[in-house]
Amino acid sequence: MILDYEPGDKVINPKNKDWGIGQVQSIIKEKVTVNFENVGKKVIKANLIELTKI
């Protein structure tokens, strides 16, 4: 699996748009840590949830 984002990129989670805009903090294998403006840091499994780059 090739991820289309890197640390510093702005993303949204299309399934949870109320989380707001997030900034990618780190990527380790399929786990992407994102700091969202409304809910704070979340670890997203990229193989289960596809983030949208903005």
C-alpha distance matrix in Angstrom:
0.0 3.8 6.5 9.7 12.1 13.9 17.0 19.9 18.2 19.9 18.0 19.3 18.3 19.4 20.4 22.5 23.9 26.9 24.9 25.3 23.5 21.3 20.5 17.4 18.9 16.2 12.6 12.4 9.3 8.2 11.8 13.0 16.8 18.5 22.2 23.4 27.0 28.3 26.8 25.9 22.9 20.3 17.3 14.5 11.8 9.0 7.9 11.6 12.7 11.6 13.7 15.5 16.3 20.1
3.8 0.0 3.8 6.5 9.1 11.0 14.4 17.1 15.3 17.4 16.1 17.9 17.6 18.9 20.6 22.4 23.3 26.3 24.2 24.1 21.8 19.6 18.4 15.4 17.1 14.7 11.4 12.2 9.8 9.3 12.3 12.4 16.0 17.3 20.9 22.2 25.5 27.4 26.2 25.1 22.2 20.1 17.4 14.9 13.0 9.7 10.0 13.5 13.6 11.6 12.7 14.0 13.9 17.5
6.5 3.8 0.0 3.8 5.7 7.9 11.3 13.7 11.8 13.7 12.4 14.4 14.4 16.1 18.0 19.4 20.1 22.9 20.7 20.5 18.1 15.9 14.7 11.8 13.8 11.9 9.1 10.8 9.5 8.4 10.4 9.6 12.9 13.8 17.3 18.5 21.8 23.7 22.7 21.6 18.9 17.0 14.7 12.3 11.2 7.9 9.5 12.4 11.6 9.4 9.6 10.9 10.6 14.2
9.7 6.5 3.8 0.0 3.8 7.1 10.7 12.3 9.7 11.5 10.7 13.1 14.0 15.4 18.0 19.3 19.2 22.2 20.2 19.3 16.5 14.9 13.6 11.4 14.1 13.0 11.0 13.6 12.9 11.8 13.2 11.4 14.2 14.1 17.2 18.1 20.9 23.1 22.8 21.7 19.5 18.0 16.5 14.1 13.9 10.4 12.4 14.7 13.1 10.0 9.3 9.1 7.9 11.3
12.1 9.1 5.7 3.8 0.0 3.8 7.1 8.5 6.2 8.6 8.5 11.7 13.1 15.3 17.8 18.4 18.1 20.7 18.3 17.2 14.1 12.0 10.2 7.8 10.5 9.9 8.9 12.1 12.6 11.8 12.1 9.5 11.5 11.1 14.0 15.2 18.0 20.6 20.2 18.8 16.6 15.7 14.5 12.8 13.5 10.7 13.6 15.6 13.5 10.9 9.0 9.1 7.0 10.0
13.9 11.0 7.9 7.1 3.8 0.0 3.8 6.3 5.9 9.2 10.2 13.7 15.3 18.0 20.3 20.3 20.1 22.2 19.3 18.2 15.0 12.3 9.5 6.6 8.2 7.4 7.2 10.6 12.0 12.2 11.9 9.2 10.5 10.6 13.1 15.2 17.9 20.8 20.3 18.2 15.8 15.4 14.2 13.5 14.4 12.4 15.5 17.6 15.8 13.8 11.7 12.2 9.9 12.3
17.0 14.4 11.3 10.7 7.1 3.8 0.0 3.8 5.6 8.8 10.5 13.9 15.7 18.9 21.0 20.3 20.0 21.5 18.3 17.2 14.0 10.9 7.5 4.8 5.0 5.4 7.2 10.8 13.2 13.6 12.2 9.1 9.0 8.8 10.7 13.3 15.8 18.9 18.3 15.8 13.5 13.9 13.2 13.5 15.2 14.0 17.5 19.2 17.2 15.7 13.2 13.9 11.6 13.3
19.9 17.1 13.7 12.3 8.5 6.3 3.8 0.0 3.8 6.6 9.4 13.0 15.5 18.6 21.0 19.9 19.0 20.2 17.2 15.5 12.0 9.4 5.7 5.3 6.4 8.5 10.7 14.4 16.8 16.8 15.2 11.7 10.9 9.4 10.1 12.2 13.8 17.3 17.5 15.1 13.7 14.8 15.0 15.3 17.6 16.3 19.9 21.1 18.6 16.9 13.7 13.7 10.9 11.5
18.2 15.3 11.8 9.7 6.2 5.9 5.6 3.8 0.0 3.8 6.4 10.2 13.0 15.6 18.4 17.7 16.6 18.4 15.8 13.9 10.2 8.3 5.6 5.5 8.4 10.1 11.3 15.1 16.8 16.1 15.0 11.4 11.4 9.5 10.7 11.8 13.6 16.9 17.3 15.6 14.4 14.8 15.0 14.5 16.5 14.6 18.2 19.2 16.4 14.1 10.9 10.2 7.1 7.9
19.9 17.4 13.7 11.5 8.6 9.2 8.8 6.6 3.8 0.0 3.8 7.2 10.5 13.0 15.9 14.8 13.2 14.9 12.7 10.3 6.6 5.6 4.6 6.5 9.8 12.2 13.5 17.2 18.9 17.5 16.0 12.4 11.9 9.0 9.5 9.4 10.8 13.9 14.9 13.8 13.3 13.8 14.8 14.1 16.7 15.0 18.5 18.9 15.6 13.4 9.7 8.6 6.0 5.7
18.0 16.1 12.4 10.7 8.5 10.2 10.5 9.4 6.4 3.8 0.0 3.8 6.9 9.3 12.2 11.6 10.3 12.6 10.5 8.8 5.9 5.2 6.2 7.2 10.9 12.7 13.3 16.7 17.8 15.7 14.5 11.0 11.2 8.3 9.6 8.7 10.8 13.1 13.7 13.3 12.7 12.2 13.1 11.7 14.1 12.4 15.7 15.6 12.1 10.0 6.2 5.3 4.4 5.4
19.3 17.9 14.4 13.1 11.7 13.7 13.9 13.0 10.2 7.2 3.8 0.0 3.8 6.0 8.8 8.0 6.6 9.3 7.8 6.6 5.2 5.9 8.6 9.9 13.4 15.2 15.5 18.6 19.4 16.8 15.4 12.4 12.4 9.4 10.4 8.3 10.2 11.4 12.1 12.8 12.7 11.8 13.1 11.4 13.9 12.6 15.6 14.6 10.8 9.2 5.8 5.3 6.6 7.3
18.3 17.6 14.4 14.0 13.1 15.3 15.7 15.5 13.0 10.5 6.9 3.8 0.0 3.8 5.5 5.3 5.8 8.7 7.5 8.1 8.2 8.3 11.1 11.6 14.7 15.9 15.6 18.2 18.5 15.4 14.1 11.8 12.2 9.9 11.5 9.4 11.8 12.0 11.8 13.0 12.6 10.7 11.7 9.4 11.6 10.8 13.3 11.6 7.8 7.2 5.0 6.3 9.1 10.6
19.4 18.9 16.1 15.4 15.3 18.0 18.9 18.6 15.6 13.0 9.3 6.0 3.8 0.0 3.8 5.5 5.4 9.1 9.5 9.8 10.4 11.5 14.4 15.0 18.3 19.4 18.9 21.3 21.2 17.8 17.1 15.1 15.9 13.7 15.2 12.7 14.6 14.3 14.6 16.3 16.3 14.3 15.2 12.5 14.0 12.8 14.5 12.5 8.8 7.9 6.8 6.8 10.2 11.3
20.4 20.6 18.0 18.0 17.8 20.3 21.0 21.0 18.4 15.9 12.2 8.8 5.5 3.8 0.0 3.8 6.1 8.8 9.4 11.1 12.6 13.3 16.4 16.8 19.7 20.5 19.9 21.8 21.6 18.0 17.1 15.7 16.4 14.6 16.0 13.5 15.5 14.4 14.0 16.2 16.2 13.7 14.6 12.0 13.4 13.0 14.3 11.4 8.3 8.9 8.9 10.1 13.6 15.0
22.5 22.4 19.4 19.3 18.4 20.3 20.3 19.9 17.7 14.8 11.6 8.0 5.3 5.5 3.8 0.0 3.8 5.4 5.8 8.1 10.3 11.3 14.7 15.8 18.3 19.8 19.8 21.9 22.3 19.0 17.3 15.6 15.3 13.0 13.6 10.7 12.3 10.8 10.5 13.0 13.7 11.8 13.6 11.9 14.2 14.4 16.3 13.5 10.3 11.2 10.0 11.3 14.1 14.9
23.9 23.3 20.1 19.2 18.1 20.1 20.0 19.0 16.6 13.2 10.3 6.6 5.8 5.4 6.1 3.8 0.0 3.8 5.3 5.7 8.1 10.2 13.8 15.6 18.5 20.4 20.8 23.4 24.1 21.0 19.3 17.0 16.5 13.6 13.6 10.2 11.0 9.9 11.0 13.5 14.7 13.6 15.7 14.2 16.7 16.4 18.6 16.3 12.7 12.5 10.5 10.5 12.8 12.7
26.9 26.3 22.9 22.2 20.7 22.2 21.5 20.2 18.4 14.9 12.6 9.3 8.7 9.1 8.8 5.4 3.8 0.0 3.8 5.2 8.8 10.9 14.7 16.9 19.2 21.6 22.5 25.0 26.1 23.1 20.9 18.5 17.4 14.3 13.4 9.7 9.5 7.4 8.8 11.9 14.0 13.5 16.3 15.6 18.5 18.8 21.2 18.7 15.4 15.7 13.6 13.9 15.8 15.3
24.9 24.2 20.7 20.2 18.3 19.3 18.3 17.2 15.8 12.7 10.5 7.8 7.5 9.5 9.4 5.8 5.3 3.8 0.0 3.8 6.8 7.9 11.5 13.6 15.6 18.0 19.1 21.6 23.0 20.3 17.8 15.3 13.8 10.7 9.7 6.1 6.7 5.0 5.7 8.4 10.2 9.9 13.0 12.7 16.0 16.6 19.4 17.2 13.9 14.4 12.0 12.8 14.3 14.3
25.3 24.1 20.5 19.3 17.2 18.2 17.2 15.5 13.9 10.3 8.8 6.6 8.1 9.8 11.1 8.1 5.7 5.2 3.8 0.0 3.8 6.4 10.1 12.8 15.3 18.1 19.5 22.4 24.0 21.5 19.2 16.2 14.7 11.1 9.7 6.0 5.5 5.7 8.0 9.7 11.7 12.1 15.0 14.6 17.9 17.8 20.8 19.1 15.5 15.1 12.0 11.8 12.5 11.6
23.5 21.8 18.1 16.5 14.1 15.0 14.0 12.0 10.2 6.6 5.9 5.2 8.2 10.4 12.6 10.3 8.1 8.8 6.8 3.8 0.0 3.8 6.9 10.0 12.8 15.7 17.2 20.5 22.2 20.0 17.9 14.5 13.2 9.4 8.4 5.7 5.9 8.0 9.9 10.3 11.5 12.1 14.5 14.1 17.3 16.6 20.0 19.0 15.3 14.2 10.6 10.0 9.7 8.7
21.3 19.6 15.9 14.9 12.0 12.3 10.9 9.4 8.3 5.6 5.2 5.9 8.3 11.5 13.3 11.3 10.2 10.9 7.9 6.4 3.8 0.0 3.8 6.5 9.1 12.0 13.7 17.0 18.9 17.1 14.7 11.2 9.5 5.8 5.2 3.9 6.1 8.7 9.3 8.5 8.6 9.3 11.4 11.4 14.8 14.4 18.0 17.4 14.1 13.2 9.7 10.0 9.5 9.6
20.5 18.4 14.7 13.6 10.2 9.5 7.5 5.7 5.6 4.6 6.2 8.6 11.1 14.4 16.4 14.7 13.8 14.7 11.5 10.1 6.9 3.8 0.0 3.8 6.2 9.4 11.6 15.1 17.4 16.3 14.0 10.3 8.6 5.4 5.3 6.5 8.5 11.7 12.0 10.1 9.3 10.4 11.8 12.2 15.2 14.6 18.4 18.5 15.6 14.4 10.9 11.3 9.7 10.1
17.4 15.4 11.8 11.4 7.8 6.6 4.8 5.3 5.5 6.5 7.2 9.9 11.6 15.0 16.8 15.8 15.6 16.9 13.6 12.8 10.0 6.5 3.8 0.0 3.8 5.9 7.8 11.4 13.7 12.9 10.8 7.0 6.0 4.4 6.5 8.8 11.6 14.4 13.8 11.6 9.5 9.8 9.9 10.2 12.7 12.0 15.7 16.5 14.1 13.0 10.1 11.2 9.8 11.4
18.9 17.1 13.8 14.1 10.5 8.2 5.0 6.4 8.4 9.8 10.9 13.4 14.7 18.3 19.7 18.3 18.5 19.2 15.6 15.3 12.8 9.1 6.2 3.8 0.0 3.8 7.2 10.3 13.4 13.4 10.7 7.5 5.4 5.4 6.7 10.1 12.8 15.6 14.4 11.4 8.8 9.8 9.7 11.2 13.7 13.7 17.4 18.3 16.4 15.9 13.4 15.0 13.6 15.1
16.2 14.7 11.9 13.0 9.9 7.4 5.4 8.5 10.1 12.2 12.7 15.2 15.9 19.4 20.5 19.8 20.4 21.6 18.0 18.1 15.7 12.0 9.4 5.9 3.8 0.0 3.8 6.6 9.9 10.5 8.3 5.9 5.3 7.3 9.8 13.1 16.2 18.6 17.0 14.1 10.9 10.9 9.3 10.5 12.1 12.1 15.4 17.0 15.7 15.4 13.7 15.7 14.6 16.9
12.6 11.4 9.1 11.0 8.9 7.2 7.2 10.7 11.3 13.5 13.3 15.5 15.6 18.9 19.9 19.8 20.8 22.5 19.1 19.5 17.2 13.7 11.6 7.8 7.2 3.8 0.0 3.8 6.3 7.1 5.8 4.5 6.4 9.0 12.3 15.1 18.5 20.6 18.8 16.4 13.0 11.9 9.4 9.5 9.9 9.4 12.4 14.5 13.9 13.5 12.6 15.0 14.3 17.2
12.4 12.2 10.8 13.6 12.1 10.6 10.8 14.4 15.1 17.2 16.7 18.6 18.2 21.3 21.8 21.9 23.4 25.0 21.6 22.4 20.5 17.0 15.1 11.4 10.3 6.6 3.8 0.0 3.8 6.0 5.3 6.5 8.4 11.8 15.0 17.9 21.4 23.1 20.9 18.5 14.9 13.4 10.2 10.5 9.9 10.2 12.2 14.7 15.0 15.3 15.1 17.9 17.7 20.8
9.3 9.8 9.5 12.9 12.6 12.0 13.2 16.8 16.8 18.9 17.8 19.4 18.5 21.2 21.6 22.3 24.1 26.1 23.0 24.0 22.2 18.9 17.4 13.7 13.4 9.9 6.3 3.8 0.0 3.8 5.7 8.0 11.0 14.1 17.7 20.1 23.7 25.2 22.9 21.1 17.5 15.3 11.8 11.0 9.1 8.9 9.9 12.9 14.0 14.3 15.0 17.9 18.1 21.6
8.2 9.3 8.4 11.8 11.8 12.2 13.6 16.8 16.1 17.5 15.7 16.8 15.4 17.8 18.0 19.0 21.0 23.1 20.3 21.5 20.0 17.1 16.3 12.9 13.4 10.5 7.1 6.0 3.8 0.0 3.8 6.4 9.9 12.6 16.4 18.2 21.9 23.0 20.8 19.4 16.1 13.4 9.9 8.1 5.6 5.2 6.3 9.1 10.2 10.8 12.0 15.2 16.1 19.7
11.8 12.3 10.4 13.2 12.1 11.9 12.2 15.2 15.0 16.0 14.5 15.4 14.1 17.1 17.1 17.3 19.3 20.9 17.8 19.2 17.9 14.7 14.0 10.8 10.7 8.3 5.8 5.3 5.7 3.8 0.0 3.8 6.5 9.6 13.2 15.2 19.0 20.0 17.5 16.0 12.4 9.9 6.3 5.6 4.7 6.0 8.4 9.9 10.2 11.3 11.7 15.1 15.8 19.1
13.0 12.4 9.6 11.4 9.5 9.2 9.1 11.7 11.4 12.4 11.0 12.4 11.8 15.1 15.7 15.6 17.0 18.5 15.3 16.2 14.5 11.2 10.3 7.0 7.5 5.9 4.5 6.5 8.0 6.4 3.8 0.0 3.8 6.3 10.0 12.1 15.8 17.3 15.3 13.5 10.2 8.2 5.6 5.1 6.3 6.6 10.0 11.2 10.1 10.4 9.5 12.5 12.8 15.8
16.8 16.0 12.9 14.2 11.5 10.5 9.0 10.9 11.4 11.9 11.2 12.4 12.2 15.9 16.4 15.3 16.5 17.4 13.8 14.7 13.2 9.5 8.6 6.0 5.4 5.3 6.4 8.4 11.0 9.9 6.5 3.8 0.0 3.8 6.9 9.6 13.2 14.7 12.6 10.2 6.7 5.7 4.4 6.2 8.9 9.9 13.4 13.8 12.3 12.9 11.3 14.0 14.0 16.3
18.5 17.3 13.8 14.1 11.1 10.6 8.8 9.4 9.5 9.0 8.3 9.4 9.9 13.7 14.6 13.0 13.6 14.3 10.7 11.1 9.4 5.8 5.4 4.4 5.4 7.3 9.0 11.8 14.1 12.6 9.6 6.3 3.8 0.0 3.8 6.1 9.7 11.6 10.1 8.0 5.5 5.4 6.4 7.4 10.8 11.2 14.9 14.8 12.4 12.5 9.9 12.0 11.9 13.5
22.2 20.9 17.3 17.2 14.0 13.1 10.7 10.1 10.7 9.5 9.6 10.4 11.5 15.2 16.0 13.6 13.6 13.4 9.7 9.7 8.4 5.2 5.3 6.5 6.7 9.8 12.3 15.0 17.7 16.4 13.2 10.0 6.9 3.8 0.0 3.8 6.6 8.9 7.9 5.1 4.1 6.4 8.8 10.5 14.2 14.9 18.5 18.0 15.4 15.5 12.6 14.2 13.7 14.5
23.4 22.2 18.5 18.1 15.2 15.2 13.3 12.2 11.8 9.4 8.7 8.3 9.4 12.7 13.5 10.7 10.2 9.7 6.1 6.0 5.7 3.9 6.5 8.8 10.1 13.1 15.1 17.9 20.1 18.2 15.2 12.1 9.6 6.1 3.8 0.0 3.8 5.7 5.6 4.8 6.0 7.4 10.5 11.4 15.1 15.6 19.1 18.0 14.9 15.0 11.9 13.0 13.1 13.3
27.0 25.5 21.8 20.9 18.0 17.9 15.8 13.8 13.6 10.8 10.8 10.2 11.8 14.6 15.5 12.3 11.0 9.5 6.7 5.5 5.9 6.1 8.5 11.6 12.8 16.2 18.5 21.4 23.7 21.9 19.0 15.8 13.2 9.7 6.6 3.8 0.0 3.8 6.0 6.0 8.7 10.8 14.1 15.1 18.8 19.3 22.7 21.5 18.2 18.1 14.9 15.2 15.1 14.3
28.3 27.4 23.7 23.1 20.6 20.8 18.9 17.3 16.9 13.9 13.1 11.4 12.0 14.3 14.4 10.8 9.9 7.4 5.0 5.7 8.0 8.7 11.7 14.4 15.6 18.6 20.6 23.1 25.2 23.0 20.0 17.3 14.7 11.6 8.9 5.7 3.8 0.0 3.8 6.1 9.4 10.9 14.6 15.5 19.2 20.1 23.2 21.3 18.2 18.7 15.9 16.6 17.2 16.7
26.8 26.2 22.7 22.8 20.2 20.3 18.3 17.5 17.3 14.9 13.7 12.1 11.8 14.6 14.0 10.5 11.0 8.8 5.7 8.0 9.9 9.3 12.0 13.8 14.4 17.0 18.8 20.9 22.9 20.8 17.5 15.3 12.6 10.1 7.9 5.6 6.0 3.8 0.0 3.8 6.7 7.9 11.6 13.0 16.7 18.2 21.2 19.3 16.6 17.7 15.4 17.0 17.9 18.1
25.9 25.1 21.6 21.7 18.8 18.2 15.8 15.1 15.6 13.8 13.3 12.8 13.0 16.3 16.2 13.0 13.5 11.9 8.4 9.7 10.3 8.5 10.1 11.6 11.4 14.1 16.4 18.5 21.1 19.4 16.0 13.5 10.2 8.0 5.1 4.8 6.0 6.1 3.8 0.0 3.8 6.6 10.2 12.4 16.1 17.7 20.9 19.6 17.2 18.1 15.6 17.3 17.6 18.1
22.9 22.2 18.9 19.5 16.6 15.8 13.5 13.7 14.4 13.3 12.7 12.7 12.6 16.3 16.2 13.7 14.7 14.0 10.2 11.7 11.5 8.6 9.3 9.5 8.8 10.9 13.0 14.9 17.5 16.1 12.4 10.2 6.7 5.5 4.1 6.0 8.7 9.4 6.7 3.8 0.0 3.8 6.9 9.6 13.2 14.9 18.2 17.4 15.3 16.4 14.2 16.5 16.8 17.9
20.3 20.1 17.0 18.0 15.7 15.4 13.9 14.8 14.8 13.8 12.2 11.8 10.7 14.3 13.7 11.8 13.6 13.5 9.9 12.1 12.1 9.3 10.4 9.8 9.8 10.9 11.9 13.4 15.3 13.4 9.9 8.2 5.7 5.4 6.4 7.4 10.8 10.9 7.9 6.6 3.8 0.0 3.8 6.2 9.7 11.8 14.9 13.7 11.9 13.5 12.0 14.9 15.9 17.7
17.3 17.4 14.7 16.5 14.5 14.2 13.2 15.0 15.0 14.8 13.1 13.1 11.7 15.2 14.6 13.6 15.7 16.3 13.0 15.0 14.5 11.4 11.8 9.9 9.7 9.3 9.4 10.2 11.8 9.9 6.3 5.6 4.4 6.4 8.8 10.5 14.1 14.6 11.6 10.2 6.9 3.8 0.0 3.8 6.7 9.2 12.0 11.5 10.5 12.4 11.6 15.0 16.0 18.5
14.5 14.9 12.3 14.1 12.8 13.5 13.5 15.3 14.5 14.1 11.7 11.4 9.4 12.5 12.0 11.9 14.2 15.6 12.7 14.6 14.1 11.4 12.2 10.2 11.2 10.5 9.5 10.5 11.0 8.1 5.6 5.1 6.2 7.4 10.5 11.4 15.1 15.5 13.0 12.4 9.6 6.2 3.8 0.0 3.8 5.8 8.7 8.0 6.8 8.7 8.6 12.3 13.9 16.8
11.8 13.0 11.2 13.9 13.5 14.4 15.2 17.6 16.5 16.7 14.1 13.9 11.6 14.0 13.4 14.2 16.7 18.5 16.0 17.9 17.3 14.8 15.2 12.7 13.7 12.1 9.9 9.9 9.1 5.6 4.7 6.3 8.9 10.8 14.2 15.1 18.8 19.2 16.7 16.1 13.2 9.7 6.7 3.8 0.0 3.8 5.5 5.5 6.1 8.4 9.8 13.5 15.4 18.7
9.0 9.7 7.9 10.4 10.7 12.4 14.0 16.3 14.6 15.0 12.4 12.6 10.8 12.8 13.0 14.4 16.4 18.8 16.6 17.8 16.6 14.4 14.6 12.0 13.7 12.1 9.4 10.2 8.9 5.2 6.0 6.6 9.9 11.2 14.9 15.6 19.3 20.1 18.2 17.7 14.9 11.8 9.2 5.8 3.8 0.0 3.8 5.4 5.2 5.8 7.5 10.9 12.7 16.3
7.9 10.0 9.5 12.4 13.6 15.5 17.5 19.9 18.2 18.5 15.7 15.6 13.3 14.5 14.3 16.3 18.6 21.2 19.4 20.8 20.0 18.0 18.4 15.7 17.4 15.4 12.4 12.2 9.9 6.3 8.4 10.0 13.4 14.9 18.5 19.1 22.7 23.2 21.2 20.9 18.2 14.9 12.0 8.7 5.5 3.8 0.0 3.9 6.1 7.2 10.2 13.3 15.5 19.2
11.6 13.5 12.4 14.7 15.6 17.6 19.2 21.1 19.2 18.9 15.6 14.6 11.6 12.5 11.4 13.5 16.3 18.7 17.2 19.1 19.0 17.4 18.5 16.5 18.3 17.0 14.5 14.7 12.9 9.1 9.9 11.2 13.8 14.8 18.0 18.0 21.5 21.3 19.3 19.6 17.4 13.7 11.5 8.0 5.5 5.4 3.9 0.0 3.8 6.7 9.8 13.1 16.0 19.3
12.7 13.6 11.6 13.1 13.5 15.8 17.2 18.6 16.4 15.6 12.1 10.8 7.8 8.8 8.3 10.3 12.7 15.4 13.9 15.5 15.3 14.1 15.6 14.1 16.4 15.7 13.9 15.0 14.0 10.2 10.2 10.1 12.3 12.4 15.4 14.9 18.2 18.2 16.6 17.2 15.3 11.9 10.5 6.8 6.1 5.2 6.1 3.8 0.0 3.8 6.3 9.7 12.7 15.8
11.6 11.6 9.4 10.0 10.9 13.8 15.7 16.9 14.1 13.4 10.0 9.2 7.2 7.9 8.9 11.2 12.5 15.7 14.4 15.1 14.2 13.2 14.4 13.0 15.9 15.4 13.5 15.3 14.3 10.8 11.3 10.4 12.9 12.5 15.5 15.0 18.1 18.7 17.7 18.1 16.4 13.5 12.4 8.7 8.4 5.8 7.2 6.7 3.8 0.0 3.8 6.5 9.5 12.8
13.7 12.7 9.6 9.3 9.0 11.7 13.2 13.7 10.9 9.7 6.2 5.8 5.0 6.8 8.9 10.0 10.5 13.6 12.0 12.0 10.6 9.7 10.9 10.1 13.4 13.7 12.6 15.1 15.0 12.0 11.7 9.5 11.3 9.9 12.6 11.9 14.9 15.9 15.4 15.6 14.2 12.0 11.6 8.6 9.8 7.5 10.2 9.8 6.3 3.8 0.0 3.8 6.5 9.5
15.5 14.0 10.9 9.1 9.1 12.2 13.9 13.7 10.2 8.6 5.3 5.3 6.3 6.8 10.1 11.3 10.5 13.9 12.8 11.8 10.0 10.0 11.3 11.2 15.0 15.7 15.0 17.9 17.9 15.2 15.1 12.5 14.0 12.0 14.2 13.0 15.2 16.6 17.0 17.3 16.5 14.9 15.0 12.3 13.5 10.9 13.3 13.1 9.7 6.5 3.8 0.0 3.8 6.4
16.3 13.9 10.6 7.9 7.0 9.9 11.6 10.9 7.1 6.0 4.4 6.6 9.1 10.2 13.6 14.1 12.8 15.8 14.3 12.5 9.7 9.5 9.7 9.8 13.6 14.6 14.3 17.7 18.1 16.1 15.8 12.8 14.0 11.9 13.7 13.1 15.1 17.2 17.9 17.6 16.8 15.9 16.0 13.9 15.4 12.7 15.5 16.0 12.7 9.5 6.5 3.8 0.0 3.8
20.1 17.5 14.2 11.3 10.0 12.3 13.3 11.5 7.9 5.7 5.4 7.3 10.6 11.3 15.0 14.9 12.7 15.3 14.3 11.6 8.7 9.6 10.1 11.4 15.1 16.9 17.2 20.8 21.6 19.7 19.1 15.8 16.3 13.5 14.5 13.3 14.3 16.7 18.1 18.1 17.9 17.7 18.5 16.8 18.7 16.3 19.2 19.3 15.8 12.8 9.5 6.4 3.8 0.0
